[in-house]
Amino acid sequence: MVSVIIPVYNVEAYVERCLHSVVAQKQIALEVIVVDDCGTDSSMNIPDFVIASP
């Protein structure tokens, strides 16, 4: 298993693409850890959206 740690700090424009890229890696078992670095934008809403989408 590979653990991927994604720090999220004011990356609203980029975090969705990043998460989709990581999730698309099918050849290995993944654990994705999204760390809220207390940014001032809505970045932390996006991981919830990505998780909920099929």
Backbone torsions as a table, in degrees:
resi	resn	phi	psi	omega
1	MET	NA	141.6	177.9
2	VAL	-113.9	131.1	176.1
3	SER	-99.1	129.8	177.8
4	VAL	-115.2	121.1	-179.9
5	ILE	-105.8	123.3	-178.0
6	ILE	-116.9	106.2	175.3
7	PRO	-76.2	135.9	-176.7
8	VAL	-120.6	108.1	177.6
9	TYR	-142.7	103.7	179.2
10	ASN	51.9	48.9	178.5
11	VAL	-121.9	35.1	-177.5
12	GLU	-53.6	-36.3	-177.9
13	ALA	-73.7	-15.6	-171.6
14	TYR	-121.0	-22.8	-168.2
15	VAL	-67.1	-34.4	179.4
16	GLU	-63.7	-45.9	178.2
17	ARG	-61.2	-41.8	178.7
18	CYS	-59.9	-48.7	-178.5
19	LEU	-64.0	-42.6	178.3
20	HIS	-63.1	-37.0	178.0
21	SER	-64.1	-43.5	179.9
22	VAL	-67.4	-44.8	-178.4
23	VAL	-65.3	-28.3	-179.2
24	ALA	-70.1	-11.7	179.8
25	GLN	-75.2	98.1	-173.5
26	LYS	-92.8	-18.4	-172.5
27	GLN	-79.1	-8.3	179.7
28	ILE	-135.5	154.3	175.3
29	ALA	-77.2	132.7	-175.9
30	LEU	-122.6	147.0	166.6
31	GLU	-121.7	120.5	-178.3
32	VAL	-108.2	123.6	179.6
33	ILE	-115.2	117.7	179.3
34	VAL	-103.1	120.6	-176.1
35	VAL	-103.6	122.1	178.0
36	ASP	-81.2	109.2	178.5
37	ASP	-93.3	22.0	173.9
38	CYS	59.2	46.9	175.8
39	GLY	-71.1	176.1	-176.2
40	THR	-104.3	3.0	177.7
41	ASP	-104.3	-164.3	-177.7
42	SER	-99.8	27.7	-176.5
43	SER	-55.8	-39.8	-175.2
44	MET	-74.4	-8.4	173.3
45	ASN	-77.9	-26.1	-174.3
46	ILE	-69.7	-42.4	177.0
47	PRO	-57.9	-37.0	176.5
48	ASP	-61.6	-41.8	178.1
49	PHE	-63.4	-44.4	-178.4
50	VAL	-65.9	-40.7	179.3
51	ILE	-64.7	-38.7	-177.6
52	ALA	-74.6	-24.0	-178.5
53	SER	-81.0	145.3	-178.0
54	PRO	-69.7	NA	NA
